[in-house]
Amino acid sequence: MTDESLRKWVQNLWGDDQIPEELMPQIGRLITPSVVELDHIPKIHDWLDSLRLSKQCG
């Protein structure tokens, strides 16, 4: 999706009301694509797996 189509999608979710100005920086941050280097992916997966295991009993 393009940046403009994402902004229209957010406005559609918000409805007919004007989106508050204080939310615009957060919305911009959330719709901005993020890139993670391939070298960091195993570290992220290990971290997520440790979070999953820490929530299990035993």
Buried (B, 14 or more C-beta within 10 A) or exposed (E): EEEEEBBEEBBEEEEEEEBEEEEEEEBEEEBEEEEEEEEEEEEEEEEEEEEEEEEEEE
